[in-house]
């Protein structure tokens, strides 16, 4: 596994950069120093995230390492079915976000790219607080696995757990008690049969 060390280090650096740039204090410091850049910050953030992950994808392909397991037959159908369902769930979850603002594309239409204060819940948000992370983990762990993919899957899992904690600090800062009440009612990443919001309950949070 030593041949996967550069990939592991790359994921650590990526996570550190991604978290640093997402920090509200960093954003405030940058935009206060360069006010004209404020509307472009989100678009630039997403652009950096995309560019920074490309070398990691290249490493995964260049040094795949040993094959660990591959889904075959009925197991492949199950794995791909779960991944497809997770992708659909992720698309459903996007209804909770102002996607133009999230992607930073509003600035291209002349709008100010700001993060909205409105607290929205999609159907998947009734069962987990971070459905994109949850569905992302399903997609990652239902792929055929070689050494590089395993290192990446572990790194992504750790980052999603840590990243969800960091994100919740921001959400509490933005939404206050509304989000704290939501935290008490809905689990973070893993759905629990006894802990979710009914449809009528979810409407009270929005």
N, CA and C atoms as a LAMMPS dump frame, in Angstrom:
ITEM: TIMESTEP
0
ITEM: NUMBER OF ATOMS
618
ITEM: BOX BOUNDS ff ff ff
-5.0000000000000000e+02 5.0000000000000000e+02
-5.0000000000000000e+02 5.0000000000000000e+02
-5.0000000000000000e+02 5.0000000000000000e+02
ITEM: ATOMS id mol type element x y z
1 1 1 N 0.813 -1.213 0
2 1 2 C 0 0 0
3 1 3 C 0.852 1.27 0
4 2 1 N 2.165 1.135 0.101
5 2 2 C 3.016 2.32 0.124
6 2 3 C 2.906 3.102 -1.182
7 3 1 N 2.569 2.411 -2.286
8 3 2 C 2.439 3.133 -3.548
9 3 3 C 1.216 4.051 -3.552
10 4 1 N 0.328 3.891 -2.546
11 4 2 C -0.85 4.746 -2.43
12 4 3 C -0.628 5.93 -1.486
13 5 1 N 0.575 6.046 -0.934
14 5 2 C 0.855 7.14 0.002
15 5 3 C 0.673 8.51 -0.642
16 6 1 N 1.189 8.76 -1.864
17 6 2 C 0.949 10.073 -2.482
18 6 3 C -0.544 10.4 -2.627
19 7 1 N -1.341 9.385 -2.95
20 7 2 C -2.782 9.605 -3.078
21 7 3 C -3.389 9.96 -1.727
22 8 1 N -2.988 9.246 -0.685
23 8 2 C -3.511 9.533 0.656
24 8 3 C -3.148 10.949 1.089
25 9 1 N -1.897 11.335 0.864
26 9 2 C -1.468 12.696 1.212
27 9 3 C -2.245 13.726 0.399
28 10 1 N -2.469 13.395 -0.886
29 10 2 C -3.239 14.298 -1.741
30 10 3 C -4.639 14.54 -1.218
31 11 1 N -5.288 13.468 -0.741
32 11 2 C -6.643 13.629 -0.199
33 11 3 C -6.635 14.465 1.078
34 12 1 N -5.616 14.304 1.909
35 12 2 C -5.507 15.114 3.134
36 12 3 C -5.364 16.591 2.78
37 13 1 N -4.497 16.888 1.806
38 13 2 C -4.29 18.278 1.391
39 13 3 C -5.557 18.853 0.756
40 14 1 N -6.226 18.023 -0.017
41 14 2 C -7.471 18.481 -0.649
42 14 3 C -8.513 18.829 0.413
43 15 1 N -8.668 17.953 1.391
44 15 2 C -9.657 18.19 2.444
45 15 3 C -9.322 19.448 3.234
46 16 1 N -8.036 19.65 3.522
47 16 2 C -7.626 20.836 4.266
48 16 3 C -7.925 22.108 3.479
49 17 1 N -7.591 22.105 2.185
50 17 2 C -7.845 23.281 1.344
51 17 3 C -9.338 23.549 1.211
52 18 1 N -10.1 22.501 0.966
53 18 2 C -11.542 22.626 0.78
54 18 3 C -12.202 23.193 2.039
55 19 1 N -11.816 22.692 3.201
56 19 2 C -12.396 23.154 4.461
57 19 3 C -11.975 24.582 4.772
58 20 1 N -10.719 24.896 4.485
59 20 2 C -10.219 26.25 4.75
60 20 3 C -10.986 27.274 3.933
61 21 1 N -11.142 27.023 2.651
62 21 2 C -11.818 27.986 1.787
63 21 3 C -13.311 28.075 2.08
64 22 1 N -13.891 27.006 2.658
65 22 2 C -15.316 27.013 2.982
66 22 3 C -15.601 27.732 4.292
67 23 1 N -14.587 27.974 5.094
68 23 2 C -14.764 28.608 6.4
69 23 3 C -15.293 30.031 6.231
70 24 1 N -16.346 30.369 6.969
71 24 2 C -16.951 31.69 6.853
72 24 3 C -15.976 32.8 7.213
73 25 1 N -15.052 32.513 8.149
74 25 2 C -14.078 33.54 8.539
75 25 3 C -13.095 33.811 7.418
76 26 1 N -12.697 32.77 6.71
77 26 2 C -11.793 32.952 5.571
78 26 3 C -12.497 33.729 4.466
79 27 1 N -13.736 33.35 4.195
80 27 2 C -14.501 34.062 3.179
81 27 3 C -14.649 35.531 3.541
82 28 1 N -14.954 35.801 4.818
83 28 2 C -15.12 37.189 5.254
84 28 3 C -13.817 37.965 5.132
85 29 1 N -12.7 37.323 5.491
86 29 2 C -11.399 37.99 5.406
87 29 3 C -11.044 38.325 3.961
88 30 1 N -11.286 37.368 3.057
89 30 2 C -10.954 37.59 1.646
90 30 3 C -11.844 38.672 1.043
91 31 1 N -13.146 38.589 1.299
92 31 2 C -14.068 39.538 0.676
93 31 3 C -13.994 40.924 1.296
94 32 1 N -13.547 41.015 2.547
95 32 2 C -13.363 42.346 3.136
96 32 3 C -12.13 43.027 2.547
97 33 1 N -11.131 42.23 2.215
98 33 2 C -9.914 42.773 1.612
99 33 3 C -10.121 43.079 0.126
100 34 1 N -10.93 42.242 -0.526
101 34 2 C -11.215 42.43 -1.949
102 34 3 C -12.732 42.451 -2.147
103 35 1 N -13.398 43.557 -1.818
104 35 2 C -14.876 43.604 -1.867
105 35 3 C -15.448 43.243 -3.228
106 36 1 N -14.755 43.592 -4.29
107 36 2 C -15.266 43.297 -5.622
108 36 3 C -15.289 41.816 -5.942
109 37 1 N -14.571 41.028 -5.147
110 37 2 C -14.489 39.586 -5.376
111 37 3 C -15.616 38.832 -4.665
112 38 1 N -16.362 39.521 -3.792
113 38 2 C -17.369 38.854 -2.959
114 38 3 C -18.382 38.073 -3.791
115 39 1 N -18.868 38.683 -4.881
116 39 2 C -19.882 38.019 -5.698
117 39 3 C -19.327 36.802 -6.431
118 40 1 N -17.994 36.771 -6.598
119 40 2 C -17.366 35.685 -7.347
120 40 3 C -16.803 34.587 -6.453
121 41 1 N -16.889 34.758 -5.132
122 41 2 C -16.203 33.841 -4.226
123 41 3 C -16.694 32.405 -4.386
124 42 1 N -18.003 32.233 -4.428
125 42 2 C -18.543 30.868 -4.493
126 42 3 C -18.145 30.184 -5.803
127 43 1 N -18.203 30.911 -6.898
128 43 2 C -17.821 30.341 -8.182
129 43 3 C -16.338 29.96 -8.176
130 44 1 N -15.503 30.844 -7.613
131 44 2 C -14.074 30.56 -7.529
132 44 3 C -13.807 29.363 -6.627
133 45 1 N -14.541 29.272 -5.528
134 45 2 C -14.397 28.16 -4.583
135 45 3 C -14.685 26.825 -5.271
136 46 1 N -15.781 26.785 -6.037
137 46 2 C -16.126 25.552 -6.74
138 46 3 C -15.11 25.237 -7.832
139 47 1 N -14.606 26.273 -8.487
140 47 2 C -13.593 26.058 -9.517
141 47 3 C -12.315 25.485 -8.946
142 48 1 N -11.879 26.004 -7.798
143 48 2 C -10.68 25.481 -7.135
144 48 3 C -10.9 24.034 -6.714
145 49 1 N -12.08 23.741 -6.157
146 49 2 C -12.389 22.374 -5.727
147 49 3 C -12.325 21.402 -6.903
148 50 1 N -12.856 21.821 -8.051
149 50 2 C -12.842 20.957 -9.232
150 50 3 C -11.422 20.74 -9.752
151 51 1 N -10.662 21.808 -9.852
152 51 2 C -9.291 21.694 -10.368
153 51 3 C -8.413 20.873 -9.424
154 52 1 N -8.624 21.051 -8.115
155 52 2 C -7.778 20.37 -7.136
156 52 3 C -8.017 18.865 -7.102
157 53 1 N -9.219 18.428 -7.483
158 53 2 C -9.504 16.988 -7.439
159 53 3 C -8.991 16.264 -8.683
160 54 1 N -8.706 16.991 -9.755
161 54 2 C -8.259 16.354 -10.992
162 54 3 C -6.944 15.58 -10.829
163 55 1 N -5.927 16.119 -10.128
164 55 2 C -4.71 15.324 -9.923
165 55 3 C -4.959 14.04 -9.133
166 56 1 N -5.927 14.065 -8.217
167 56 2 C -6.239 12.866 -7.441
168 56 3 C -6.878 11.799 -8.336
169 57 1 N -7.753 12.229 -9.221
170 57 2 C -8.355 11.287 -10.169
171 57 3 C -7.276 10.693 -11.073
172 58 1 N -6.345 11.537 -11.502
173 58 2 C -5.246 11.047 -12.344
174 58 3 C -4.407 10.013 -11.593
175 59 1 N -4.112 10.288 -10.317
176 59 2 C -3.333 9.337 -9.519
177 59 3 C -4.058 8.003 -9.377
178 60 1 N -5.364 8.058 -9.174
179 60 2 C -6.143 6.829 -9.028
180 60 3 C -6.063 5.978 -10.288
181 61 1 N -6.013 6.626 -11.441
182 61 2 C -5.939 5.889 -12.698
183 61 3 C -4.513 5.447 -13.005
184 62 1 N -3.55 6.306 -12.641
185 62 2 C -2.153 6.005 -12.959
186 62 3 C -1.582 4.912 -12.067
187 63 1 N -2.003 4.901 -10.793
188 63 2 C -1.496 3.906 -9.837
189 63 3 C -2.693 3.25 -9.15
190 64 1 N -3.412 2.366 -9.848
191 64 2 C -4.628 1.781 -9.273
192 64 3 C -4.357 0.808 -8.134
193 65 1 N -3.195 0.177 -8.131
194 65 2 C -2.89 -0.811 -7.102
195 65 3 C -3.629 -2.119 -7.328
196 66 1 N -3.546 -2.988 -6.351
197 66 2 C -4.146 -4.324 -6.475
198 66 3 C -5.669 -4.245 -6.49
199 67 1 N -6.271 -5.145 -7.267
200 67 2 C -7.724 -5.252 -7.239
201 67 3 C -8.128 -5.987 -5.974
202 68 1 N -9.089 -5.411 -5.237
203 68 2 C -9.514 -5.982 -3.959
204 68 3 C -10.815 -6.758 -4.092
205 69 1 N -11.798 -6.156 -4.71
206 69 2 C -13.012 -6.903 -5.016
207 69 3 C -13.763 -6.224 -6.162
208 70 1 N -14.588 -7.004 -6.816
209 70 2 C -15.43 -6.511 -7.901
210 70 3 C -16.795 -7.156 -7.762
211 71 1 N -17.835 -6.382 -7.983
212 71 2 C -19.192 -6.901 -7.892
213 71 3 C -19.527 -7.658 -9.171
214 72 1 N -20.105 -8.829 -9.032
215 72 2 C -20.454 -9.648 -10.189
216 72 3 C -21.881 -10.177 -10.049
217 73 1 N -22.488 -10.466 -11.199
218 73 2 C -23.812 -11.079 -11.199
219 73 3 C -24.845 -10.248 -10.467
220 74 1 N -25.618 -10.919 -9.6
221 74 2 C -26.679 -10.239 -8.856
222 74 3 C -26.129 -9.15 -7.948
223 75 1 N -24.913 -9.365 -7.424
224 75 2 C -24.303 -8.352 -6.56
225 75 3 C -24.016 -7.073 -7.339
226 76 1 N -23.61 -7.206 -8.602
227 76 2 C -23.355 -6.026 -9.426
228 76 3 C -24.659 -5.259 -9.677
229 77 1 N -25.739 -6.012 -9.939
230 77 2 C -27.034 -5.358 -10.122
231 77 3 C -27.452 -4.617 -8.856
232 78 1 N -27.236 -5.234 -7.701
233 78 2 C -27.585 -4.598 -6.44
234 78 3 C -26.739 -3.355 -6.199
235 79 1 N -25.425 -3.48 -6.398
236 79 2 C -24.523 -2.346 -6.162
237 79 3 C -24.862 -1.181 -7.079
238 80 1 N -25.058 -1.456 -8.363
239 80 2 C -25.372 -0.394 -9.311
240 80 3 C -26.765 0.175 -9.08
241 81 1 N -27.69 -0.682 -8.63
242 81 2 C -29.029 -0.197 -8.299
243 81 3 C -29.005 0.759 -7.118
244 82 1 N -28.212 0.41 -6.105
245 82 2 C -28.076 1.303 -4.95
246 82 3 C -27.429 2.62 -5.347
247 83 1 N -26.417 2.548 -6.222
248 83 2 C -25.751 3.766 -6.678
249 83 3 C -26.712 4.646 -7.473
250 84 1 N -27.523 4.03 -8.33
251 84 2 C -28.497 4.793 -9.111
252 84 3 C -29.541 5.436 -8.205
253 85 1 N -30 4.681 -7.199
254 85 2 C -30.966 5.229 -6.243
255 85 3 C -30.352 6.381 -5.458
256 86 1 N -29.078 6.243 -5.102
257 86 2 C -28.393 7.305 -4.371
258 86 3 C -28.252 8.558 -5.231
259 87 1 N -27.958 8.37 -6.518
260 87 2 C -27.857 9.51 -7.42
261 87 3 C -29.196 10.222 -7.538
262 88 1 N -30.268 9.443 -7.653
263 88 2 C -31.608 10.036 -7.704
264 88 3 C -31.911 10.786 -6.411
265 89 1 N -31.544 10.186 -5.272
266 89 2 C -31.767 10.846 -3.992
267 89 3 C -30.988 12.146 -3.875
268 90 1 N -29.768 12.158 -4.395
269 90 2 C -28.961 13.381 -4.365
270 90 3 C -29.618 14.48 -5.193
271 91 1 N -30.188 14.101 -6.345
272 91 2 C -30.886 15.079 -7.172
273 91 3 C -32.126 15.608 -6.447
274 92 1 N -32.822 14.723 -5.754
275 92 2 C -33.975 15.146 -4.964
276 92 3 C -33.558 16.12 -3.865
277 93 1 N -32.419 15.843 -3.258
278 93 2 C -31.929 16.69 -2.168
279 93 3 C -31.616 18.097 -2.631
280 94 1 N -31.255 18.239 -3.908
281 94 2 C -30.87 19.555 -4.419
282 94 3 C -32.024 20.547 -4.372
283 95 1 N -33.26 20.054 -4.2
284 95 2 C -34.41 20.951 -4.098
285 95 3 C -34.329 21.845 -2.866
286 96 1 N -33.529 21.436 -1.889
287 96 2 C -33.41 22.222 -0.662
288 96 3 C -32.443 23.389 -0.813
289 97 1 N -31.734 23.436 -1.929
290 97 2 C -30.693 24.451 -2.088
291 97 3 C -31.031 25.408 -3.227
292 98 1 N -30.605 26.65 -3.071
293 98 2 C -30.653 27.601 -4.177
294 98 3 C -29.441 27.284 -5.044
295 99 1 N -29.631 26.399 -6.023
296 99 2 C -28.497 25.83 -6.743
297 99 3 C -27.695 26.875 -7.501
298 100 1 N -28.354 27.904 -8
299 100 2 C -27.622 28.959 -8.685
300 100 3 C -26.61 29.608 -7.747
301 101 1 N -27.042 29.839 -6.506
302 101 2 C -26.142 30.418 -5.506
303 101 3 C -25.106 29.397 -5.071
304 102 1 N -25.543 28.146 -4.888
305 102 2 C -24.635 27.107 -4.419
306 102 3 C -23.478 26.915 -5.394
307 103 1 N -23.775 26.929 -6.671
308 103 2 C -22.745 26.741 -7.692
309 103 3 C -21.994 28.027 -8.003
310 104 1 N -22.557 29.165 -7.556
311 104 2 C -21.91 30.443 -7.843
312 104 3 C -22.235 30.978 -9.217
313 105 1 N -23.264 30.432 -9.863
314 105 2 C -23.577 30.819 -11.237
315 105 3 C -24.431 32.074 -11.316
316 106 1 N -25.02 32.483 -10.195
317 106 2 C -25.854 33.678 -10.209
318 106 3 C -25.097 34.908 -10.672
319 107 1 N -23.811 34.948 -10.347
320 107 2 C -23.004 36.109 -10.715
321 107 3 C -22.876 36.245 -12.221
322 108 1 N -22.965 35.141 -12.952
323 108 2 C -22.862 35.195 -14.408
324 108 3 C -24.1 35.827 -15.035
325 109 1 N -25.207 35.834 -14.284
326 109 2 C -26.439 36.459 -14.765
327 109 3 C -26.595 37.872 -14.229
328 110 1 N -25.543 38.33 -13.547
329 110 2 C -25.601 39.67 -12.989
330 110 3 C -26.155 39.723 -11.59
331 111 1 N -26.468 38.554 -11.002
332 111 2 C -26.967 38.515 -9.629
333 111 3 C -25.802 38.427 -8.663
334 112 1 N -26.042 38.84 -7.449
335 112 2 C -25.037 38.686 -6.411
336 112 3 C -25.066 37.248 -5.908
337 113 1 N -23.912 36.582 -5.938
338 113 2 C -23.841 35.173 -5.511
339 113 3 C -23.674 35.117 -4.005
340 114 1 N -24.782 35.144 -3.284
341 114 2 C -24.732 35.091 -1.829
342 114 3 C -25.423 33.823 -1.376
343 115 1 N -25.093 33.367 -0.196
344 115 2 C -25.738 32.18 0.352
345 115 3 C -27.025 32.604 1.054
346 116 1 N -28.121 32.02 0.666
347 116 2 C -29.434 32.438 1.17
348 116 3 C -29.628 32.034 2.63
349 117 1 N -30.456 32.845 3.313
350 117 2 C -30.747 32.578 4.716
351 117 3 C -31.905 31.602 4.895
352 118 1 N -32.621 31.297 3.826
353 118 2 C -33.81 30.46 3.928
354 118 3 C -33.413 29.028 4.273
355 119 1 N -34.103 28.468 5.256
356 119 2 C -33.848 27.09 5.664
357 119 3 C -34.844 26.193 4.945
358 120 1 N -34.356 25.364 4.021
359 120 2 C -35.217 24.5 3.22
360 120 3 C -34.924 23.04 3.535
361 121 1 N -35.955 22.201 3.396
362 121 2 C -35.801 20.763 3.58
363 121 3 C -36.402 20.027 2.404
364 122 1 N -35.609 19.17 1.777
365 122 2 C -36.14 18.265 0.761
366 122 3 C -36.639 17.005 1.463
367 123 1 N -37.232 16.099 0.7
368 123 2 C -37.684 14.834 1.309
369 123 3 C -36.528 14.072 1.957
370 124 1 N -35.361 13.896 1.298
371 124 2 C -34.259 13.187 1.965
372 124 3 C -33.78 13.874 3.247
373 125 1 N -33.941 15.212 3.33
374 125 2 C -33.528 15.922 4.543
375 125 3 C -34.401 15.573 5.749
376 126 1 N -35.529 14.949 5.52
377 126 2 C -36.355 14.515 6.644
378 126 3 C -35.75 13.306 7.348
379 127 1 N -34.813 12.616 6.692
380 127 2 C -34.257 11.376 7.229
381 127 3 C -32.785 11.495 7.627
382 128 1 N -32.033 12.363 6.947
383 128 2 C -30.644 12.648 7.322
384 128 3 C -30.371 14.127 7.087
385 129 1 N -29.512 14.696 7.907
386 129 2 C -29.222 16.127 7.789
387 129 3 C -28.302 16.44 6.618
388 130 1 N -27.523 15.45 6.185
389 130 2 C -26.563 15.689 5.098
390 130 3 C -26.748 14.629 4.002
391 131 1 N -27.874 14.706 3.288
392 131 2 C -28.16 13.647 2.308
393 131 3 C -27.129 13.556 1.188
394 132 1 N -26.555 14.672 0.754
395 132 2 C -25.54 14.576 -0.293
396 132 3 C -24.366 13.724 0.172
397 133 1 N -23.949 13.92 1.406
398 133 2 C -22.85 13.109 1.943
399 133 3 C -23.273 11.642 2.052
400 134 1 N -24.472 11.413 2.565
401 134 2 C -24.953 10.035 2.739
402 134 3 C -25.045 9.315 1.401
403 135 1 N -25.654 9.961 0.42
404 135 2 C -25.777 9.341 -0.897
405 135 3 C -24.408 9.201 -1.56
406 136 1 N -23.532 10.171 -1.329
407 136 2 C -22.182 10.08 -1.881
408 136 3 C -21.443 8.859 -1.356
409 137 1 N -21.623 8.569 -0.074
410 137 2 C -20.972 7.393 0.514
411 137 3 C -21.514 6.097 -0.085
412 138 1 N -22.811 6.065 -0.363
413 138 2 C -23.381 4.875 -1.009
414 138 3 C -22.743 4.67 -2.374
415 139 1 N -22.618 5.748 -3.142
416 139 2 C -22.025 5.642 -4.478
417 139 3 C -20.576 5.189 -4.395
418 140 1 N -19.811 5.758 -3.48
419 140 2 C -18.387 5.425 -3.345
420 140 3 C -18.193 3.957 -2.97
421 141 1 N -18.959 3.475 -1.987
422 141 2 C -18.737 2.126 -1.469
423 141 3 C -19.427 1.03 -2.275
424 142 1 N -20.177 1.393 -3.316
425 142 2 C -20.753 0.365 -4.183
426 142 3 C -19.959 0.201 -5.48
427 143 1 N -18.793 0.853 -5.558
428 143 2 C -17.937 0.699 -6.744
429 143 3 C -17.017 -0.518 -6.575
430 144 1 N -16.548 -1.045 -7.708
431 144 2 C -15.489 -2.049 -7.651
432 144 3 C -14.279 -1.423 -6.963
433 145 1 N -13.568 -2.22 -6.194
434 145 2 C -12.557 -1.658 -5.307
435 145 3 C -11.161 -2.183 -5.613
436 146 1 N -10.258 -1.241 -5.931
437 146 2 C -8.835 -1.544 -5.954
438 146 3 C -8.172 -0.737 -4.844
439 147 1 N -6.864 -0.826 -4.731
440 147 2 C -6.184 -0.164 -3.613
441 147 3 C -6.392 1.347 -3.64
442 148 1 N -6.29 1.944 -4.838
443 148 2 C -6.459 3.394 -4.946
444 148 3 C -7.88 3.81 -4.595
445 149 1 N -8.853 3.025 -5.036
446 149 2 C -10.246 3.341 -4.73
447 149 3 C -10.524 3.183 -3.252
448 150 1 N -9.908 2.18 -2.615
449 150 2 C -10.114 1.989 -1.184
450 150 3 C -9.543 3.166 -0.391
451 151 1 N -8.339 3.601 -0.742
452 151 2 C -7.749 4.769 -0.072
453 151 3 C -8.653 5.988 -0.255
454 152 1 N -9.146 6.172 -1.462
455 152 2 C -10.014 7.314 -1.742
456 152 3 C -11.337 7.209 -0.997
457 153 1 N -11.916 6.002 -0.965
458 153 2 C -13.186 5.809 -0.263
459 153 3 C -13.037 6.089 1.228
460 154 1 N -11.94 5.619 1.818
461 154 2 C -11.7 5.884 3.241
462 154 3 C -11.501 7.369 3.488
463 155 1 N -10.726 8.031 2.608
464 155 2 C -10.478 9.461 2.764
465 155 3 C -11.767 10.26 2.632
466 156 1 N -12.587 9.905 1.646
467 156 2 C -13.855 10.602 1.443
468 156 3 C -14.785 10.382 2.624
469 157 1 N -14.823 9.164 3.148
470 157 2 C -15.678 8.872 4.301
471 157 3 C -15.262 9.702 5.508
472 158 1 N -13.97 9.729 5.796
473 158 2 C -13.477 10.509 6.936
474 158 3 C -13.775 11.99 6.737
475 159 1 N -13.566 12.455 5.499
476 159 2 C -13.804 13.874 5.242
477 159 3 C -15.287 14.221 5.348
478 160 1 N -16.16 13.342 4.883
479 160 2 C -17.589 13.617 4.981
480 160 3 C -18.036 13.68 6.445
481 161 1 N -17.487 12.811 7.274
482 161 2 C -17.83 12.844 8.704
483 161 3 C -17.332 14.153 9.326
484 162 1 N -16.046 14.465 9.094
485 162 2 C -15.479 15.703 9.638
486 162 3 C -16.115 16.924 8.987
487 163 1 N -16.325 16.855 7.661
488 163 2 C -16.899 17.991 6.949
489 163 3 C -18.322 18.294 7.382
490 164 1 N -19.09 17.25 7.695
491 164 2 C -20.459 17.487 8.156
492 164 3 C -20.457 18.217 9.493
493 165 1 N -19.484 17.892 10.347
494 165 2 C -19.371 18.588 11.637
495 165 3 C -19.012 20.055 11.412
496 166 1 N -18.074 20.322 10.523
497 166 2 C -17.69 21.705 10.231
498 166 3 C -18.849 22.469 9.586
499 167 1 N -19.562 21.799 8.701
500 167 2 C -20.685 22.449 8.039
501 167 3 C -21.78 22.805 9.029
502 168 1 N -21.972 21.948 10.03
503 168 2 C -23.033 22.217 10.994
504 168 3 C -22.722 23.458 11.831
505 169 1 N -21.462 23.717 12.067
506 169 2 C -21.099 24.945 12.782
507 169 3 C -21.542 26.167 11.98
508 170 1 N -21.366 26.11 10.665
509 170 2 C -21.804 27.214 9.813
510 170 3 C -23.33 27.325 9.807
511 171 1 N -24.003 26.173 9.716
512 171 2 C -25.457 26.187 9.649
513 171 3 C -26.073 26.719 10.942
514 172 1 N -25.465 26.398 12.068
515 172 2 C -25.942 26.94 13.346
516 172 3 C -25.723 28.442 13.381
517 173 1 N -24.569 28.898 12.864
518 173 2 C -24.293 30.333 12.83
519 173 3 C -25.306 31.068 11.958
520 174 1 N -25.772 30.41 10.895
521 174 2 C -26.716 31.051 9.97
522 174 3 C -28.153 30.927 10.459
523 175 1 N -28.554 29.72 10.912
524 175 2 C -29.962 29.442 11.206
525 175 3 C -30.29 29.361 12.694
526 176 1 N -29.276 29.327 13.544
527 176 2 C -29.503 29.381 14.988
528 176 3 C -30.35 28.249 15.537
529 177 1 N -31.356 28.604 16.348
530 177 2 C -32.168 27.604 17.049
531 177 3 C -32.961 26.712 16.091
532 178 1 N -33.297 27.232 14.925
533 178 2 C -34.017 26.409 13.948
534 178 3 C -33.196 25.184 13.6
535 179 1 N -31.916 25.396 13.361
536 179 2 C -31.078 24.25 13.006
537 179 3 C -30.806 23.364 14.211
538 180 1 N -30.689 23.935 15.389
539 180 2 C -30.485 23.113 16.595
540 180 3 C -31.671 22.18 16.818
541 181 1 N -32.876 22.674 16.613
542 181 2 C -34.065 21.819 16.748
543 181 3 C -34.059 20.721 15.685
544 182 1 N -33.639 21.079 14.506
545 182 2 C -33.537 20.101 13.416
546 182 3 C -32.506 19.027 13.766
547 183 1 N -31.393 19.404 14.341
548 183 2 C -30.364 18.448 14.767
549 183 3 C -30.921 17.436 15.754
550 184 1 N -31.769 17.902 16.655
551 184 2 C -32.321 17.02 17.678
552 184 3 C -33.266 15.98 17.088
553 185 1 N -33.885 16.303 15.959
554 185 2 C -34.917 15.429 15.401
555 185 3 C -34.422 14.485 14.314
556 186 1 N -33.309 14.84 13.634
557 186 2 C -32.883 14.09 12.45
558 186 3 C -31.411 13.693 12.582
559 187 1 N -31.051 12.426 12.292
560 187 2 C -29.647 12.004 12.38
561 187 3 C -28.789 12.652 11.289
562 188 1 N -27.471 12.596 11.489
563 188 2 C -26.561 13.279 10.585
564 188 3 C -26.364 12.609 9.242
565 189 1 N -25.766 11.414 9.239
566 189 2 C -25.409 10.736 7.991
567 189 3 C -26.127 9.411 7.79
568 190 1 N -26.4 8.692 8.857
569 190 2 C -27.034 7.372 8.763
570 190 3 C -28.485 7.457 9.206
571 191 1 N -29.427 7.127 8.334
572 191 2 C -30.848 7.184 8.728
573 191 3 C -31.157 6.181 9.831
574 192 1 N -32.024 6.582 10.723
575 192 2 C -32.484 5.723 11.815
576 192 3 C -34.002 5.6 11.716
577 193 1 N -34.537 4.378 11.744
578 193 2 C -35.975 4.186 11.524
579 193 3 C -36.857 4.957 12.5
580 194 1 N -36.365 5.212 13.695
581 194 2 C -37.184 5.849 14.719
582 194 3 C -36.92 7.365 14.828
583 195 1 N -36.067 7.893 13.965
584 195 2 C -35.685 9.3 14.113
585 195 3 C -35.75 9.995 12.75
586 196 1 N -36.877 10.614 12.468
587 196 2 C -37.053 11.321 11.201
588 196 3 C -38.208 12.308 11.359
589 197 1 N -38.345 13.19 10.383
590 197 2 C -39.43 14.16 10.394
591 197 3 C -40.55 13.698 9.488
592 198 1 N -41.782 13.714 9.99
593 198 2 C -42.926 13.493 9.119
594 198 3 C -43.129 14.717 8.237
595 199 1 N -43.832 14.523 7.162
596 199 2 C -43.985 15.59 6.171
597 199 3 C -44.542 16.868 6.785
598 200 1 N -45.554 16.728 7.629
599 200 2 C -46.15 17.917 8.228
600 200 3 C -45.208 18.573 9.235
601 201 1 N -44.383 17.774 9.875
602 201 2 C -43.397 18.336 10.81
603 201 3 C -42.32 19.121 10.081
604 202 1 N -41.911 18.612 8.919
605 202 2 C -40.861 19.281 8.147
606 202 3 C -41.299 20.675 7.734
607 203 1 N -42.588 20.847 7.474
608 203 2 C -43.089 22.153 7.029
609 203 3 C -42.907 23.217 8.122
610 204 1 N -42.869 22.802 9.373
611 204 2 C -42.7 23.778 10.461
612 204 3 C -41.281 24.333 10.537
613 205 1 N -40.334 23.624 9.902
614 205 2 C -38.958 24.085 9.921
615 205 3 C -38.652 25.018 8.745
616 206 1 N -39.597 25.166 7.812
617 206 2 C -39.329 25.961 6.612
618 206 3 C -40.21 27.192 6.559
